[in-house]
Amino acid sequence: MRILFVCGRARTRSPTAEQVFSRWPGLETASAGVSDDADEPVEADHLAWAEIIVVMERAHRRKLMRRFGPALRHARIVCLDVRDDYAIMEPALVGLLEARVGRFLPPGSKPG
């Protein structure tokens, strides 16, 4: 399963999620941001590649829809409601991501 994690500037939340879930069996991960100054800006290729698009905030979903509306017609987009209150790889962020993303993943994808 290919998962694209999206946040604002792709500096903390989505790169953390990409790194954490890249270790889970059967998952391929990438991260990008919706802001103009994102370290890795979201491109149409990201969206075409992803089977699931995971956004950190509802505002990120709205920005994606405004910018890429037709390309997202068949996309599965889920929102985690994770605020930008964490440092990269902060244990509290990792735990929150694992708890919220796990329910969207196929059974058996969590590392043993």
SEPA-681304 format. One record per atom (N, C-alpha, C): residue in three letters; residue number from 0; x, y, z. Coordinates in pm, whole numbers, plus 32768, in hexadecimal, padded with zeros to 4 digits. Layout:
<type ALA | seq NUM | u X | v Y | w Z>
...
This chain:
<type MET | seq 0 | u 8055 | v 7F8B | w 8000>
<type MET | seq 0 | u 8000 | v 8000 | w 8000>
<type MET | seq 0 | u 805A | v 807C | w 8000>
<type ARG | seq 1 | u 8036 | v 80DD | w 7FAB>
<type ARG | seq 1 | u 8084 | v 8159 | w 7FA0>
<type ARG | seq 1 | u 8039 | v 81CA | w 7FE7>
<type ILE | seq 2 | u 807C | v 8208 | w 8048>
<type ILE | seq 2 | u 803E | v 8271 | w 8099>
<type ILE | seq 2 | u 808D | v 82F2 | w 808A>
<type LEU | seq 3 | u 8046 | v 835D | w 8069>
<type LEU | seq 3 | u 8080 | v 83E2 | w 8066>
<type LEU | seq 3 | u 8052 | v 842E | w 80E2>
<type PHE | seq 4 | u 80B1 | v 845C | w 8131>
<type PHE | seq 4 | u 8093 | v 84AD | w 81A7>
<type PHE | seq 4 | u 80A6 | v 853F | w 8183>
<type VAL | seq 5 | u 8043 | v 8592 | w 81A5>
<type VAL | seq 5 | u 8045 | v 861E | w 817E>
<type VAL | seq 5 | u 8031 | v 8676 | w 81F8>
<type CYS | seq 6 | u 8087 | v 86DA | w 8205>
<type CYS | seq 6 | u 8074 | v 8742 | w 8269>
<type CYS | seq 6 | u 808E | v 87C9 | w 8225>
<type GLY | seq 7 | u 80AB | v 882F | w 8273>
<type GLY | seq 7 | u 80BD | v 88B4 | w 823A>
<type GLY | seq 7 | u 8140 | v 88C3 | w 81EE>
<type ARG | seq 8 | u 81AE | v 88BC | w 8236>
<type ARG | seq 8 | u 8230 | v 88D7 | w 81F7>
<type ARG | seq 8 | u 8287 | v 885A | w 81E9>
<type ALA | seq 9 | u 8253 | v 87E8 | w 820D>
<type ALA | seq 9 | u 829B | v 8768 | w 8201>
<type ALA | seq 9 | u 8320 | v 876C | w 824C>
<type ARG | seq 10 | u 831B | v 87A3 | w 82C6>
<type ARG | seq 10 | u 8395 | v 87AD | w 8316>
<type ARG | seq 10 | u 838D | v 875C | w 8397>
<type THR | seq 11 | u 8317 | v 873E | w 83C8>
<type THR | seq 11 | u 830C | v 86F9 | w 8449>
<type THR | seq 11 | u 82AD | v 8682 | w 8443>
<type ARG | seq 12 | u 822C | v 869E | w 8436>
<type ARG | seq 12 | u 81C8 | v 8633 | w 8442>
<type ARG | seq 12 | u 81CF | v 85CE | w 83D1>
<type SER | seq 13 | u 81C7 | v 85FB | w 8355>
<type SER | seq 13 | u 81C5 | v 8599 | w 82E8>
<type SER | seq 13 | u 824B | v 854F | w 82D7>
<type PRO | seq 14 | u 82C0 | v 8593 | w 82E9>
<type PRO | seq 14 | u 833C | v 8544 | w 82E4>
<type PRO | seq 14 | u 8347 | v 84DF | w 8356>
<type THR | seq 15 | u 8314 | v 8502 | w 83CB>
<type THR | seq 15 | u 8314 | v 84A2 | w 843A>
<type THR | seq 15 | u 82BE | v 842A | w 8415>
<type ALA | seq 16 | u 8247 | v 8443 | w 83E2>
<type ALA | seq 16 | u 81EE | v 83D6 | w 83BA>
<type ALA | seq 16 | u 822E | v 8380 | w 834D>
<type GLU | seq 17 | u 826B | v 83C1 | w 82EB>
<type GLU | seq 17 | u 82AD | v 8376 | w 8280>
<type GLU | seq 17 | u 8317 | v 8319 | w 82B9>
<type GLN | seq 18 | u 8368 | v 834B | w 8314>
<type GLN | seq 18 | u 83D3 | v 82FB | w 834D>
<type GLN | seq 18 | u 839C | v 8289 | w 83A4>
<type VAL | seq 19 | u 833C | v 82A7 | w 83F8>
<type VAL | seq 19 | u 8304 | v 8242 | w 8452>
<type VAL | seq 19 | u 82C3 | v 81D1 | w 8403>
<type PHE | seq 20 | u 826E | v 81F3 | w 83A4>
<type PHE | seq 20 | u 8221 | v 818D | w 835E>
<type PHE | seq 20 | u 826F | v 8149 | w 82EE>
<type SER | seq 21 | u 82E1 | v 8180 | w 82C8>
<type SER | seq 21 | u 8334 | v 813D | w 8264>
<type SER | seq 21 | u 836A | v 80B9 | w 8299>
<type ARG | seq 22 | u 836D | v 80AA | w 831D>
<type ARG | seq 22 | u 839E | v 802F | w 835D>
<type ARG | seq 22 | u 8332 | v 7FC3 | w 8369>
<type TRP | seq 23 | u 82B7 | v 7FE6 | w 834D>
<type TRP | seq 23 | u 8248 | v 7F87 | w 835A>
<type TRP | seq 23 | u 8243 | v 7F30 | w 82DD>
<type PRO | seq 24 | u 822F | v 7EAE | w 82ED>
<type PRO | seq 24 | u 822C | v 7E54 | w 827A>
<type PRO | seq 24 | u 81BB | v 7E76 | w 8219>
<type GLY | seq 25 | u 81DA | v 7E6D | w 8198>
<type GLY | seq 25 | u 8175 | v 7E81 | w 8131>
<type GLY | seq 25 | u 8151 | v 7F10 | w 8113>
<type LEU | seq 26 | u 8197 | v 7F70 | w 8150>
<type LEU | seq 26 | u 8178 | v 7FFD | w 813A>
<type LEU | seq 26 | u 81EB | v 8043 | w 80F2>
<type GLU | seq 27 | u 81C9 | v 8097 | w 8093>
<type GLU | seq 27 | u 8227 | v 80F4 | w 8056>
<type GLU | seq 27 | u 81F6 | v 817E | w 807E>
<type THR | seq 28 | u 8251 | v 81D6 | w 80A4>
<type THR | seq 28 | u 8228 | v 8257 | w 80D7>
<type THR | seq 28 | u 8270 | v 82C9 | w 8093>
<type ALA | seq 29 | u 822F | v 833D | w 8092>
<type ALA | seq 29 | u 826A | v 83B9 | w 8061>
<type ALA | seq 29 | u 822A | v 842A | w 80B1>
<type SER | seq 30 | u 8268 | v 849F | w 80AE>
<type SER | seq 30 | u 822F | v 8512 | w 80F2>
<type SER | seq 30 | u 8242 | v 858F | w 809D>
<type ALA | seq 31 | u 81E6 | v 85ED | w 80B1>
<type ALA | seq 31 | u 81EB | v 866B | w 8066>
<type ALA | seq 31 | u 8199 | v 86D2 | w 80B2>
<type GLY | seq 32 | u 81A7 | v 8750 | w 8089>
<type GLY | seq 32 | u 815F | v 87BC | w 80CA>
<type GLY | seq 32 | u 810F | v 880F | w 8069>
<type VAL | seq 33 | u 80A6 | v 884F | w 809C>
<type VAL | seq 33 | u 804E | v 889F | w 8047>
<type VAL | seq 33 | u 8075 | v 8931 | w 8040>
<type SER | seq 34 | u 80D1 | v 895E | w 8095>
<type SER | seq 34 | u 80FA | v 89EA | w 8095>
<type SER | seq 34 | u 815D | v 8A06 | w 8023>
<type ASP | seq 35 | u 815D | v 8A82 | w 7FF7>
<type ASP | seq 35 | u 81B9 | v 8AAA | w 7F8B>
<type ASP | seq 35 | u 824B | v 8A99 | w 7FB4>
<type ASP | seq 36 | u 8267 | v 8AA3 | w 8035>
<type ASP | seq 36 | u 82F1 | v 8A97 | w 8064>
<type ASP | seq 36 | u 8311 | v 8A0D | w 809E>
<type ALA | seq 37 | u 82C1 | v 89A9 | w 8079>
<type ALA | seq 37 | u 82D6 | v 8921 | w 80AB>
<type ALA | seq 37 | u 835D | v 88ED | w 807D>
<type ASP | seq 38 | u 839D | v 889E | w 80D3>
<type ASP | seq 38 | u 841C | v 885F | w 80AD>
<type ASP | seq 38 | u 8408 | v 8801 | w 8036>
<type GLU | seq 39 | u 8397 | v 87BB | w 8033>
<type GLU | seq 39 | u 8371 | v 8762 | w 7FC4>
<type GLU | seq 39 | u 82E1 | v 8784 | w 7FA0>
<type PRO | seq 40 | u 82CC | v 87DF | w 7F40>
<type PRO | seq 40 | u 8243 | v 8805 | w 7F1E>
<type PRO | seq 40 | u 81F4 | v 8793 | w 7EDD>
<type VAL | seq 41 | u 8174 | v 878C | w 7EFB>
<type VAL | seq 41 | u 811E | v 8727 | w 7EBE>
<type VAL | seq 41 | u 8116 | v 8742 | w 7E27>
<type GLU | seq 42 | u 8127 | v 86D8 | w 7DDB>
<type GLU | seq 42 | u 811C | v 86DE | w 7D49>
<type GLU | seq 42 | u 80B4 | v 8677 | w 7D1D>
<type ALA | seq 43 | u 8084 | v 8686 | w 7CA3>
<type ALA | seq 43 | u 8021 | v 8628 | w 7C6D>
<type ALA | seq 43 | u 8056 | v 8599 | w 7C6E>
<type ASP | seq 44 | u 80DA | v 8589 | w 7C58>
<type ASP | seq 44 | u 8115 | v 8502 | w 7C59>
<type ASP | seq 44 | u 8106 | v 84BF | w 7CE0>
<type HIS | seq 45 | u 8112 | v 850C | w 7D4D>
<type HIS | seq 45 | u 80FE | v 84D4 | w 7DD3>
<type HIS | seq 45 | u 8071 | v 8499 | w 7DDE>
<type LEU | seq 46 | u 8011 | v 84E7 | w 7DB0>
<type LEU | seq 46 | u 7F84 | v 84C0 | w 7DBE>
<type LEU | seq 46 | u 7F63 | v 8446 | w 7D69>
<type ALA | seq 47 | u 7F9C | v 8440 | w 7CF2>
<type ALA | seq 47 | u 7F85 | v 83CD | w 7C9A>
<type ALA | seq 47 | u 7FC3 | v 834E | w 7CD4>
<type TRP | seq 48 | u 8034 | v 835D | w 7D18>
<type TRP | seq 48 | u 807B | v 82EB | w 7D53>
<type TRP | seq 48 | u 8031 | v 82B1 | w 7DCB>
<type ALA | seq 49 | u 7FF4 | v 8306 | w 7E1D>
<type ALA | seq 49 | u 7FBD | v 82DD | w 7E9E>
<type ALA | seq 49 | u 7F39 | v 8291 | w 7E92>
<type GLU | seq 50 | u 7F2D | v 8229 | w 7EE5>
<type GLU | seq 50 | u 7EAE | v 81E3 | w 7EF3>
<type GLU | seq 50 | u 7E5A | v 8224 | w 7F60>
<type ILE | seq 51 | u 7E9D | v 8259 | w 7FC5>
<type ILE | seq 51 | u 7E5B | v 82A3 | w 8031>
<type ILE | seq 51 | u 7EAA | v 8324 | w 8045>
<type ILE | seq 52 | u 7E62 | v 8392 | w 8052>
<type ILE | seq 52 | u 7EA0 | v 8413 | w 8072>
<type ILE | seq 52 | u 7E75 | v 8434 | w 8100>
<type VAL | seq 53 | u 7ED7 | v 8445 | w 8157>
<type VAL | seq 53 | u 7EBC | v 8462 | w 81E4>
<type VAL | seq 53 | u 7EE6 | v 84F1 | w 81FF>
<type VAL | seq 54 | u 7E84 | v 8546 | w 821E>
<type VAL | seq 54 | u 7EA1 | v 85D2 | w 823E>
<type VAL | seq 54 | u 7E9D | v 85E3 | w 82D6>
<type MET | seq 55 | u 7EEA | v 8641 | w 8305>
<type MET | seq 55 | u 7EF1 | v 8657 | w 8395>
<type MET | seq 55 | u 7E81 | v 86B1 | w 83C8>
<type GLU | seq 56 | u 7E50 | v 870D | w 8374>
<type GLU | seq 56 | u 7DE6 | v 876A | w 839C>
<type GLU | seq 56 | u 7D81 | v 877A | w 832B>
<type ARG | seq 57 | u 7D08 | v 87A0 | w 834F>
<type ARG | seq 57 | u 7CA0 | v 87B6 | w 82EA>
<type ARG | seq 57 | u 7CC9 | v 8822 | w 8285>
<type ALA | seq 58 | u 7D13 | v 8885 | w 82B3>
<type ALA | seq 58 | u 7D41 | v 88F0 | w 8258>
<type ALA | seq 58 | u 7D99 | v 88B8 | w 81E9>
<type HIS | seq 59 | u 7DE6 | v 884F | w 8207>
<type HIS | seq 59 | u 7E3B | v 8812 | w 81A0>
<type HIS | seq 59 | u 7DE4 | v 87CE | w 8136>
<type ARG | seq 60 | u 7D79 | v 878F | w 815F>
<type ARG | seq 60 | u 7D1C | v 8751 | w 8100>
<type ARG | seq 60 | u 7CDF | v 87BC | w 80A5>
<type ARG | seq 61 | u 7CB5 | v 882C | w 80E1>
<type ARG | seq 61 | u 7C79 | v 8898 | w 8091>
<type ARG | seq 61 | u 7CDD | v 88CE | w 802B>
<type LYS | seq 62 | u 7D5A | v 88DF | w 8054>
<type LYS | seq 62 | u 7DC0 | v 8910 | w 7FF6>
<type LYS | seq 62 | u 7DD7 | v 88AE | w 7F85>
<type LEU | seq 63 | u 7DDC | v 882D | w 7FA5>
<type LEU | seq 63 | u 7DEB | v 87C8 | w 7F3D>
<type LEU | seq 63 | u 7D76 | v 87CD | w 7EDB>
<type MET | seq 64 | u 7CFD | v 87D8 | w 7F10>
<type MET | seq 64 | u 7C86 | v 87DA | w 7EBB>
<type MET | seq 64 | u 7C85 | v 8855 | w 7E61>
<type ARG | seq 65 | u 7CAD | v 88C7 | w 7E95>
<type ARG | seq 65 | u 7CB1 | v 8941 | w 7E43>
<type ARG | seq 65 | u 7D19 | v 8934 | w 7DD4>
<type ARG | seq 66 | u 7D8C | v 88FE | w 7DF5>
<type ARG | seq 66 | u 7DFB | v 88F8 | w 7D95>
<type ARG | seq 66 | u 7DF0 | v 8884 | w 7D33>
<type PHE | seq 67 | u 7DBC | v 8812 | w 7D61>
<type PHE | seq 67 | u 7DBF | v 8798 | w 7D10>
<type PHE | seq 67 | u 7D35 | v 8757 | w 7D02>
<type GLY | seq 68 | u 7CCB | v 879F | w 7D17>
<type GLY | seq 68 | u 7C43 | v 8768 | w 7D1B>
<type GLY | seq 68 | u 7C27 | v 86F2 | w 7CC0>
<type PRO | seq 69 | u 7C2E | v 8703 | w 7C3B>
<type PRO | seq 69 | u 7C0D | v 8694 | w 7BE0>
<type PRO | seq 69 | u 7C68 | v 861A | w 7BF3>
<type ALA | seq 70 | u 7CE4 | v 862F | w 7C15>
<type ALA | seq 70 | u 7D42 | v 85BF | w 7C27>
<type ALA | seq 70 | u 7D22 | v 8570 | w 7CA5>
<type LEU | seq 71 | u 7CD2 | v 85A8 | w 7CFD>
<type LEU | seq 71 | u 7CB1 | v 8566 | w 7D7C>
<type LEU | seq 71 | u 7C28 | v 8525 | w 7D7C>
<type ARG | seq 72 | u 7BE7 | v 8523 | w 7D0A>
<type ARG | seq 72 | u 7B5F | v 84F1 | w 7D01>
<type ARG | seq 72 | u 7B50 | v 8465 | w 7D3C>
<type HIS | seq 73 | u 7BB3 | v 840F | w 7D23>
<type HIS | seq 73 | u 7BA9 | v 8384 | w 7D52>
<type HIS | seq 73 | u 7C09 | v 8368 | w 7DC6>
<type ALA | seq 74 | u 7C43 | v 83CF | w 7DFE>
<type ALA | seq 74 | u 7CA6 | v 83BC | w 7E68>
<type ALA | seq 74 | u 7C63 | v 839F | w 7EEE>
<type ARG | seq 75 | u 7CA5 | v 834D | w 7F3D>
<type ARG | seq 75 | u 7C7B | v 8337 | w 7FC7>
<type ARG | seq 75 | u 7CCF | v 8395 | w 801D>
<type ILE | seq 76 | u 7C8D | v 83F7 | w 8059>
<type ILE | seq 76 | u 7CD2 | v 8459 | w 80AC>
<type ILE | seq 76 | u 7C9C | v 844D | w 8139>
<type VAL | seq 77 | u 7CF8 | v 843F | w 8199>
<type VAL | seq 77 | u 7CCF | v 8439 | w 8224>
<type VAL | seq 77 | u 7D18 | v 84A7 | w 8271>
<type CYS | seq 78 | u 7CD3 | v 84DE | w 82D3>
<type CYS | seq 78 | u 7D0B | v 8549 | w 8325>
<type CYS | seq 78 | u 7D21 | v 8516 | w 83B3>
<type LEU | seq 79 | u 7D9A | v 852F | w 83E6>
<type LEU | seq 79 | u 7DBD | v 8500 | w 846C>
<type LEU | seq 79 | u 7DA3 | v 8567 | w 84D9>
<type ASP | seq 80 | u 7D8F | v 85E5 | w 84B5>
<type ASP | seq 80 | u 7D7E | v 8650 | w 8518>
<type ASP | seq 80 | u 7DF4 | v 8655 | w 8579>
<type VAL | seq 81 | u 7E6B | v 865E | w 8540>
<type VAL | seq 81 | u 7EE6 | v 866B | w 8590>
<type VAL | seq 81 | u 7F1C | v 86F8 | w 857C>
<type ARG | seq 82 | u 7F19 | v 8745 | w 85E6>
<type ARG | seq 82 | u 7F48 | v 87D0 | w 85E1>
<type ARG | seq 82 | u 7FE0 | v 87D7 | w 85D8>
<type ASP | seq 83 | u 8011 | v 8849 | w 85AD>
<type ASP | seq 83 | u 80A0 | v 885E | w 859C>
<type ASP | seq 83 | u 80DF | v 8889 | w 8621>
<type ASP | seq 84 | u 80DC | v 8830 | w 8683>
<type ASP | seq 84 | u 810B | v 884E | w 870A>
<type ASP | seq 84 | u 8182 | v 87F6 | w 8733>
<type TYR | seq 85 | u 81C3 | v 87B5 | w 86D5>
<type TYR | seq 85 | u 8228 | v 8751 | w 86F6>
<type TYR | seq 85 | u 82AA | v 876A | w 86AA>
<type ALA | seq 86 | u 8315 | v 8731 | w 86E0>
<type ALA | seq 86 | u 8396 | v 872F | w 869B>
<type ALA | seq 86 | u 839C | v 86B0 | w 8647>
<type ILE | seq 87 | u 83F3 | v 86B0 | w 85E5>
<type ILE | seq 87 | u 8402 | v 863A | w 8590>
<type ILE | seq 87 | u 842C | v 85C2 | w 85E5>
<type MET | seq 88 | u 83EB | v 8553 | w 85CF>
<type MET | seq 88 | u 8402 | v 84D4 | w 8615>
<type MET | seq 88 | u 83ED | v 84DC | w 86AC>
<type GLU | seq 89 | u 83A7 | v 8540 | w 86DC>
<type GLU | seq 89 | u 8386 | v 854A | w 876B>
<type GLU | seq 89 | u 8331 | v 84CF | w 8791>
<type PRO | seq 90 | u 8354 | v 848B | w 87FE>
<type PRO | seq 90 | u 830A | v 8411 | w 8823>
<type PRO | seq 90 | u 8273 | v 8425 | w 882E>
<type ALA | seq 91 | u 8246 | v 8497 | w 885F>
<type ALA | seq 91 | u 81B5 | v 84AF | w 8868>
<type ALA | seq 91 | u 8176 | v 84B4 | w 87DD>
<type LEU | seq 92 | u 81BB | v 84EF | w 877E>
<type LEU | seq 92 | u 818A | v 84F4 | w 86F3>
<type LEU | seq 92 | u 8187 | v 8468 | w 86B7>
<type VAL | seq 93 | u 81F2 | v 841D | w 86CA>
<type VAL | seq 93 | u 81F9 | v 8395 | w 8695>
<type VAL | seq 93 | u 8185 | v 8341 | w 86CB>
<type GLY | seq 94 | u 816E | v 8347 | w 874D>
<type GLY | seq 94 | u 8100 | v 82FC | w 878A>
<type GLY | seq 94 | u 8078 | v 8324 | w 8754>
<type LEU | seq 95 | u 8064 | v 83A6 | w 8744>
<type LEU | seq 95 | u 7FE5 | v 83D9 | w 8710>
<type LEU | seq 95 | u 7FCF | v 83AA | w 8680>
<type LEU | seq 96 | u 8037 | v 83B3 | w 862F>
<type LEU | seq 96 | u 802D | v 8386 | w 85A4>
<type LEU | seq 96 | u 800F | v 82F1 | w 859C>
<type GLU | seq 97 | u 8055 | v 82A1 | w 85EB>
<type GLU | seq 97 | u 803D | v 8210 | w 85E9>
<type GLU | seq 97 | u 7FAD | v 81F0 | w 8612>
<type ALA | seq 98 | u 7F7B | v 8236 | w 8676>
<type ALA | seq 98 | u 7EF3 | v 821C | w 86A5>
<type ALA | seq 98 | u 7E8B | v 8244 | w 863D>
<type ARG | seq 99 | u 7EA1 | v 82B3 | w 85F8>
<type ARG | seq 99 | u 7E3B | v 82E5 | w 859B>
<type ARG | seq 99 | u 7E46 | v 82AA | w 850F>
<type VAL | seq 100 | u 7EBC | v 8289 | w 84E2>
<type VAL | seq 100 | u 7ECC | v 8253 | w 845B>
<type VAL | seq 100 | u 7EAB | v 81BF | w 8458>
<type GLY | seq 101 | u 7EC8 | v 8177 | w 84C3>
<type GLY | seq 101 | u 7EB7 | v 80E7 | w 84C6>
<type GLY | seq 101 | u 7E2E | v 80B8 | w 849B>
<type ARG | seq 102 | u 7DC6 | v 8103 | w 84BB>
<type ARG | seq 102 | u 7D3F | v 80D6 | w 849A>
<type ARG | seq 102 | u 7D20 | v 80DE | w 8404>
<type PHE | seq 103 | u 7D74 | v 8123 | w 83B7>
<type PHE | seq 103 | u 7D5F | v 812E | w 8327>
<type PHE | seq 103 | u 7DB2 | v 80CA | w 82D7>
<type LEU | seq 104 | u 7E03 | v 807C | w 831C>
<type LEU | seq 104 | u 7E5D | v 8020 | w 82D9>
<type LEU | seq 104 | u 7E27 | v 7F92 | w 82D9>
<type PRO | seq 105 | u 7E52 | v 7F41 | w 827A>
<type PRO | seq 105 | u 7E21 | v 7EB7 | w 8276>
<type PRO | seq 105 | u 7E51 | v 7E67 | w 82EE>
<type PRO | seq 106 | u 7E04 | v 7E05 | w 8319>
<type PRO | seq 106 | u 7E2E | v 7DAF | w 8388>
<type PRO | seq 106 | u 7EB5 | v 7D6D | w 8368>
<type GLY | seq 107 | u 7F08 | v 7D62 | w 83CD>
<type GLY | seq 107 | u 7F89 | v 7D22 | w 83BB>
<type GLY | seq 107 | u 7FF7 | v 7D7D | w 8389>
<type SER | seq 108 | u 7FD8 | v 7DFD | w 8376>
<type SER | seq 108 | u 8042 | v 7E57 | w 8345>
<type SER | seq 108 | u 8097 | v 7E90 | w 83B7>
<type LYS | seq 109 | u 8066 | v 7E87 | w 8432>
<type LYS | seq 109 | u 80B3 | v 7EBA | w 84A2>
<type LYS | seq 109 | u 8129 | v 7E5C | w 84BF>
<type PRO | seq 110 | u 819E | v 7E97 | w 84D8>
<type PRO | seq 110 | u 8212 | v 7E41 | w 84F4>
<type PRO | seq 110 | u 81FC | v 7DED | w 8572>
<type GLY | seq 111 | u 8232 | v 7D74 | w 8571>
<type GLY | seq 111 | u 8220 | v 7D18 | w 85E0>
<type GLY | seq 111 | u 8285 | v 7D30 | w 8645>
